Amino acid sequence: DEGTSMVFFVCLLLVLIASATAIEPFVPGDLSVRDAASGLLLSRGLSVRQLAQSGMPVAYTDSLFSNLTFHTQPDAGAVFPLGGGGWVYLSNDEQEKMGRGGVYAVVFDENGEVVSYEQRLSKTTRNCGGGKTPHSTFISCEEYDRGRCYQVDPTGERKPRVTKLTEPEGGSFESVAVDDRNVSSPVYFITEDNLLGALRRYRPHPSVAKEGGWDVLHGEGGTLDYLEFFPNHTFTWTSDIARGRRSAYYNYPNAEGIDFANGSLYFVSKLYKTMYILNLDEKTYEIEFTNEDGMLLNGTGFADSPDHVVTRGDLIFLTEDGGPNPGLFARNVTSGEYYTILEAWDENVYHDDEACGLAFSPDRRRMYLAFQQAGKLFEITRDDGKPFYGRELLLKSHRIKSSGRRA
């Protein structure tokens, strides 16, 4: 009858509308989104927009542009919340010319739109990696033979200052992680990109550490020592830098990204294409190969060197340096499985480039990632509007390949 027909028509219409407006779920590793504008191959359920291009002014949300052009070689990045609901993304500049590096700030409003682009650190050289501190500042590390590690205020209210994290003579430093389980006694770890680059451990003097804040990294009396591996998969910290350098040479040369989570320290060697997992309490370690004999994970695979390491929830994110299709990968801490989040497909633009600058907005719904040689900064979002890390992502992941062998 007429009533039944009308109900059927309405139901059919609702089904058609729902199908037309269906939101793609996020499936890491299903590299089915080929974005022509960016030259990136994305996992299903992701979207991307470009925020900045080296040598060009940065576009603001109000149709204005920055006075500064976006820096030449973006590298490590970090996000910090600001008052009023906005946030700032800090980005290193790894220019090799003496005094031409630095740190730059892309400022966002509460809606995630760019409202400002400013410089936070200048007259430095090859600002490569770094890290966040428990007191919401950024450490920027110089990667050359006399490099230093600087503490940078994301707001720009305080002037940057050289830290006590390394020896006065400097070195080719990369990245910083912090064990802040004891807030009154934080422990800092610093990698050095060198064949003899011993991993440093810096402990502020107790009288300085208990005060907390900015001055923790500038007070006198701190202790600096070095990682030494033993063949039985145990390690110690030695005050003898020669022993630390020897251990680095034979075990973890050219250390790059580093991060801390849940009592474990994660760092990578780009030369050995290896990730090291240190249990800081038990003083034991595991070795995991990110690329075993060139085996593919999926897509073109994690075929080249691991670079930055970022731990979030149950995931370890790893960026790739080099190769024809550099990308971003994630490892499940519990299962050891790897997932490809995205990779470059346009080899004319990205061949032998470096994915870098990984960071997340405070609400976790925006991912920021740069490509250094191409000089591009991107924002990646999930089409379903959900956060990038945590249980929600893991429940929607599918298995690609188990992690490499452990030594």
C-alpha positions as CSV (number, residue, x, y, z in Angstrom):
1,D,0.0,0.0,0.0
2,E,0.9,3.7,-0.1
3,G,2.2,3.8,3.5
4,T,4.4,0.8,3.1
5,S,5.9,2.2,-0.2
6,M,6.6,5.5,1.6
7,V,8.4,3.8,4.4
8,F,10.5,1.7,2.0
9,F,11.4,4.9,0.0
10,V,12.5,6.7,3.1
11,C,14.6,3.8,4.3
12,L,16.2,3.5,0.9
13,L,16.9,7.2,0.9
14,L,18.6,7.0,4.3
15,V,20.7,4.1,3.2
16,L,21.9,6.0,0.1
17,I,22.7,9.1,2.1
18,A,24.6,7.1,4.7
19,S,26.6,5.4,2.0
20,A,27.4,8.7,0.3
21,T,28.6,10.2,3.5
22,A,30.4,7.2,5.0
23,I,33.7,8.0,6.6
24,E,36.6,5.9,5.8
25,P,38.1,4.1,8.8
26,F,41.8,4.5,9.5
27,V,43.6,1.4,8.5
28,P,47.4,1.8,9.0
29,G,49.3,-0.1,6.3
30,D,46.5,0.0,3.7
31,L,48.3,2.5,1.5
32,S,45.4,3.3,-0.8
33,V,45.3,7.1,-0.7
34,R,47.5,8.5,-3.4
35,D,47.5,12.2,-2.9
36,A,48.6,14.0,-6.0
37,A,49.1,17.4,-4.5
38,S,51.5,16.3,-1.8
39,G,53.1,13.4,-3.5
40,L,52.4,11.1,-0.5
41,L,50.9,7.7,-0.3
42,L,48.7,7.6,2.8
43,S,47.0,4.8,4.8
44,R,43.3,4.5,4.2
45,G,41.3,7.0,6.2
46,L,44.0,9.8,6.3
47,S,44.0,13.3,4.7
48,V,46.8,15.7,4.2
49,R,47.3,19.4,3.7
50,Q,50.6,21.3,3.2
51,L,51.3,24.0,5.7
52,A,54.6,25.4,4.5
53,Q,57.2,25.3,1.8
54,S,60.9,26.3,2.2
55,G,61.7,29.6,0.7
56,M,58.1,30.7,0.7
57,P,56.2,32.9,3.2
58,V,53.9,30.9,5.4
59,A,50.2,31.4,4.8
60,Y,48.0,32.5,7.7
61,T,44.3,31.8,8.3
62,D,43.4,35.4,7.7
63,S,44.8,35.5,4.1
64,L,48.0,37.2,5.3
65,F,51.5,35.8,5.0
66,S,54.5,35.7,7.3
67,N,57.4,38.2,6.8
68,L,59.9,35.3,7.1
69,T,60.1,32.6,4.5
70,F,59.8,29.0,5.8
71,H,63.2,27.7,6.8
72,T,65.4,25.8,4.4
73,Q,65.9,22.4,6.0
74,P,63.3,21.5,8.6
75,D,64.2,18.7,11.0
76,A,63.1,17.6,14.5
77,G,59.9,19.2,15.8
78,A,57.7,19.4,18.9
79,V,54.4,20.8,19.9
80,F,53.5,22.8,23.0
81,P,50.1,24.1,24.2
82,L,49.6,27.8,24.5
83,G,47.1,29.9,26.4
84,G,43.7,30.3,24.8
85,G,43.6,26.9,23.4
86,G,46.2,27.3,20.6
87,W,49.6,25.6,20.3
88,V,53.0,26.1,18.8
89,Y,55.0,23.7,16.6
90,L,58.8,24.2,17.0
91,S,61.0,23.1,14.1
92,N,64.7,22.8,13.8
93,D,66.6,24.1,10.8
94,E,69.6,21.9,9.9
95,Q,71.4,24.4,7.6
96,E,75.1,23.5,7.4
97,K,76.5,27.0,6.9
98,M,77.9,28.2,10.2
99,G,75.4,30.3,12.1
100,R,72.6,29.8,9.6
101,G,70.6,27.2,11.6
102,G,68.1,27.7,14.4
103,V,64.6,27.0,15.6
104,Y,61.4,28.3,14.2
105,A,57.8,28.5,15.5
106,V,54.6,27.8,13.6
107,V,51.8,29.2,15.9
108,F,48.3,27.8,15.7
109,D,45.0,29.1,17.0
110,E,42.5,26.9,18.9
111,N,41.1,25.7,15.6
112,G,44.4,24.4,14.3
113,E,44.9,27.3,11.8
114,V,48.3,29.0,11.4
115,V,48.4,32.6,12.8
116,S,52.1,33.3,13.1
117,Y,55.6,32.1,12.0
118,E,58.6,33.3,14.0
119,Q,62.2,32.5,14.8
120,R,63.0,31.2,18.4
121,L,66.7,30.4,18.1
122,S,69.3,31.9,15.7
123,K,73.0,32.0,14.9
124,T,73.4,28.2,15.5
125,T,74.5,25.5,13.1
126,R,72.9,22.3,11.9
127,N,70.1,22.1,14.4
128,C,69.1,18.5,13.9
129,G,67.3,16.6,16.7
130,G,66.2,17.6,20.1
131,G,63.5,16.8,22.6
132,K,60.9,18.1,25.0
133,T,61.5,18.7,28.7
134,P,59.1,17.9,31.6
135,H,58.8,21.7,32.1
136,S,57.5,22.3,28.6
137,T,60.6,23.6,26.9
138,F,62.4,22.4,23.8
139,I,66.0,21.2,23.6
140,S,67.6,21.8,20.2
141,C,70.9,19.9,19.4
142,E,73.6,21.0,16.9
143,E,75.0,18.2,14.8
144,Y,78.6,19.2,14.0
145,D,81.9,18.6,15.8
146,R,81.5,21.5,18.2
147,G,77.8,21.4,18.6
148,R,75.8,22.2,21.7
149,C,72.3,21.6,23.1
150,Y,70.2,24.7,23.6
151,Q,67.1,25.1,25.8
152,V,64.4,27.0,23.9
153,D,61.3,28.6,25.3
154,P,58.4,27.8,22.9
155,T,56.7,31.1,23.8
156,G,59.9,33.2,23.1
157,E,59.6,34.9,26.4
158,R,63.0,33.7,27.6
159,K,66.2,33.8,25.6
160,P,67.6,30.4,24.5
161,R,70.6,29.2,26.5
162,V,73.2,26.5,26.2
163,T,72.6,23.6,28.5
164,K,74.8,21.4,30.7
165,L,73.7,18.2,28.9
166,T,77.1,17.7,27.2
167,E,80.8,18.4,27.5
168,P,81.9,22.0,27.1
169,E,83.9,21.1,23.9
170,G,80.7,20.0,22.2
171,G,80.0,17.2,19.7
172,S,77.7,16.1,16.9
173,F,74.6,15.8,19.0
174,E,71.2,14.4,17.8
175,S,68.3,13.9,20.2
176,V,67.2,14.1,23.8
177,A,64.9,12.0,26.0
178,V,63.9,12.4,29.6
179,D,63.1,9.8,32.3
180,D,60.8,12.0,34.4
181,R,59.2,9.3,36.6
182,N,60.7,11.0,39.6
183,V,59.7,14.7,38.9
184,S,62.2,16.0,41.4
185,S,65.1,14.0,39.9
186,P,64.8,13.9,36.1
187,V,67.4,12.0,34.0
188,Y,68.3,13.1,30.5
189,F,69.7,11.0,27.7
190,I,71.5,12.4,24.7
191,T,72.5,10.7,21.4
192,E,75.5,11.6,19.2
193,D,75.6,11.0,15.5
194,N,79.1,9.7,15.2
195,L,80.9,6.4,14.9
196,L,82.2,7.0,18.4
197,G,79.1,8.8,19.6
198,A,78.6,7.5,23.2
199,L,75.1,7.8,24.5
200,R,75.1,10.3,27.4
201,R,73.2,10.3,30.6
202,Y,72.9,13.6,32.5
203,R,71.6,13.9,36.0
204,P,71.2,17.4,37.4
205,H,72.6,18.0,40.9
206,P,69.8,17.1,43.5
207,S,69.7,20.7,44.9
208,V,69.1,22.0,41.4
209,A,66.8,19.2,40.2
210,K,64.3,19.6,43.1
211,E,63.7,23.2,42.2
212,G,62.6,22.1,38.7
213,G,61.9,24.3,35.7
214,W,64.2,26.1,33.3
215,D,67.2,26.2,35.6
216,V,67.5,22.4,35.9
217,L,69.5,22.4,32.7
218,H,71.8,25.2,33.6
219,G,72.9,24.6,37.2
220,E,76.3,23.4,38.3
221,G,77.2,20.1,39.8
222,G,75.4,17.7,37.4
223,T,76.7,14.3,36.6
224,L,77.5,13.1,33.0
225,D,78.2,9.5,32.2
226,Y,78.1,7.1,29.2
227,L,76.4,3.9,28.1
228,E,78.4,0.8,28.0
229,F,77.0,-2.5,26.6
230,F,78.0,-6.0,27.7
231,P,77.7,-9.2,25.5
232,N,75.2,-10.8,27.9
233,H,72.6,-8.0,27.1
234,T,73.2,-6.0,30.2
235,F,74.7,-2.5,30.4
236,T,76.1,0.0,32.8
237,W,76.8,3.7,33.0
238,T,80.5,4.6,33.1
239,S,82.2,7.9,33.8
240,D,84.9,7.0,31.4
241,I,84.0,8.5,28.0
242,A,86.6,6.3,26.3
243,R,84.7,3.2,27.4
244,G,81.5,4.8,26.2
245,R,82.9,5.7,22.8
246,R,84.3,2.2,22.4
247,S,81.0,0.6,23.2
248,A,79.3,3.0,20.8
249,Y,81.7,2.0,18.0
250,Y,81.1,-1.7,18.4
251,N,77.5,-1.7,19.3
252,Y,75.5,1.4,18.4
253,P,77.4,3.8,16.0
254,N,75.7,6.9,14.7
255,A,72.8,7.0,17.2
256,E,69.9,9.1,16.1
257,G,66.4,9.4,17.6
258,I,65.7,8.6,21.2
259,D,62.6,8.5,23.5
260,F,61.5,7.2,26.9
261,A,58.3,5.5,27.9
262,N,57.3,3.3,30.8
263,G,60.7,2.6,32.2
264,S,62.2,1.8,28.8
265,L,64.6,3.9,26.7
266,Y,64.3,3.5,22.9
267,F,67.0,4.7,20.5
268,V,68.2,3.9,16.9
269,S,71.4,3.5,15.0
270,K,71.1,4.7,11.4
271,L,74.3,2.8,10.4
272,Y,73.1,-0.6,11.7
273,K,69.4,0.1,11.0
274,T,68.7,-1.1,14.5
275,M,66.5,-0.1,17.5
276,Y,67.8,-0.6,21.0
277,I,65.4,-1.1,23.9
278,L,66.9,-0.5,27.3
279,N,65.1,-1.5,30.5
280,L,66.5,1.2,32.7
281,D,65.6,-0.4,36.0
282,E,66.9,-3.9,35.3
283,K,69.8,-2.7,33.2
284,T,69.2,-5.1,30.4
285,Y,68.7,-4.4,26.7
286,E,67.2,-5.9,23.5
287,I,68.2,-5.3,19.9
288,E,65.6,-5.1,17.1
289,F,66.4,-4.7,13.4
290,T,64.1,-2.2,11.6
291,N,65.2,-3.6,8.2
292,E,66.2,-7.2,8.1
293,D,68.1,-7.9,4.9
294,G,66.0,-5.5,3.0
295,M,62.8,-7.4,3.7
296,L,59.7,-5.3,2.9
297,L,57.1,-4.6,5.6
298,N,54.5,-3.4,3.1
299,G,54.3,-0.8,0.4
300,T,58.0,-0.2,-0.5
301,G,58.8,-1.0,3.2
302,F,61.1,0.4,5.8
303,A,64.1,0.0,3.5
304,D,66.4,2.6,4.7
305,S,67.7,4.2,8.0
306,P,65.5,4.9,11.0
307,D,65.8,8.4,12.2
308,H,63.4,10.0,14.7
309,V,61.8,8.0,17.5
310,V,58.5,9.2,19.1
311,T,56.6,7.0,21.6
312,R,52.9,7.6,22.1
313,G,50.7,5.2,24.0
314,D,51.3,1.7,22.8
315,L,53.0,2.9,19.6
316,I,56.6,3.8,18.7
317,F,56.7,6.0,15.6
318,L,59.8,5.9,13.4
319,T,60.7,8.2,10.6
320,E,62.8,7.1,7.6
321,D,65.9,8.8,6.3
322,G,66.9,8.0,2.7
323,G,65.7,5.7,0.0
324,P,63.4,6.3,-2.9
325,N,60.2,6.4,-0.8
326,P,61.0,7.7,2.8
327,G,58.1,7.4,5.1
328,L,56.6,7.1,8.6
329,F,56.1,3.8,10.4
330,A,54.7,2.7,13.7
331,R,55.6,-0.3,15.9
332,N,53.2,-1.9,18.4
333,V,55.0,-2.1,21.7
334,T,53.1,-5.2,22.8
335,S,53.1,-7.3,19.7
336,G,56.2,-5.9,17.9
337,E,54.3,-5.6,14.7
338,Y,55.1,-2.7,12.3
339,Y,52.7,-0.6,10.3
340,T,53.3,1.9,7.5
341,I,51.4,5.1,8.2
342,L,52.5,6.9,5.0
343,E,55.4,7.1,2.5
344,A,56.4,9.3,-0.4
345,W,55.5,8.1,-3.9
346,D,56.8,10.9,-6.0
347,E,60.5,10.0,-6.4
348,N,61.1,13.2,-8.4
349,V,60.4,15.2,-5.3
350,Y,61.4,12.9,-2.4
351,H,64.1,10.5,-3.6
352,D,66.7,10.1,-0.8
353,D,64.8,12.6,1.3
354,E,64.3,12.5,5.1
355,A,61.0,12.3,6.8
356,C,61.3,14.3,10.0
357,G,59.7,16.7,12.5
358,L,57.0,14.3,13.7
359,A,54.8,15.8,16.4
360,F,51.1,15.8,17.4
361,S,48.7,18.6,18.4
362,P,47.7,18.6,22.0
363,D,44.4,16.9,21.3
364,R,46.2,14.2,19.2
365,R,44.0,14.8,16.2
366,R,46.6,16.4,14.0
367,M,50.0,15.0,13.1
368,Y,52.8,17.2,11.8
369,L,55.5,15.8,9.5
370,A,58.1,17.4,7.4
371,F,60.4,16.3,4.5
372,Q,63.7,18.0,4.8
373,Q,65.2,18.2,1.3
374,A,61.8,19.0,-0.2
375,G,61.3,21.6,2.5
376,K,57.7,20.7,3.1
377,L,55.6,20.7,6.3
378,F,52.4,18.7,6.3
379,E,49.4,18.3,8.6
380,I,47.8,14.8,8.5
381,T,44.4,14.1,10.0
382,R,42.2,11.0,10.4
383,D,39.0,11.2,8.4
384,D,37.0,9.8,11.3
385,G,38.3,12.7,13.5
386,K,39.8,10.4,16.1
387,P,43.2,10.7,17.8
388,F,46.3,9.2,16.2
389,Y,47.7,7.2,19.1
390,G,46.3,5.1,21.8
391,R,43.9,2.2,21.9
392,E,41.6,3.6,19.2
393,L,44.3,3.3,16.6
394,L,45.5,-0.2,17.7
395,L,42.0,-1.6,17.5
396,K,41.7,-0.6,13.9
397,S,45.2,-1.7,12.8
398,H,45.8,-4.8,10.8
399,R,48.9,-7.0,10.9
400,I,51.5,-6.2,8.3
401,K,54.6,-8.1,9.5
402,S,56.1,-9.0,12.8
403,S,59.2,-7.1,13.8
404,G,62.7,-8.2,12.8
405,R,64.7,-10.8,14.7
406,R,65.9,-9.9,18.2
407,A,69.5,-10.4,19.0
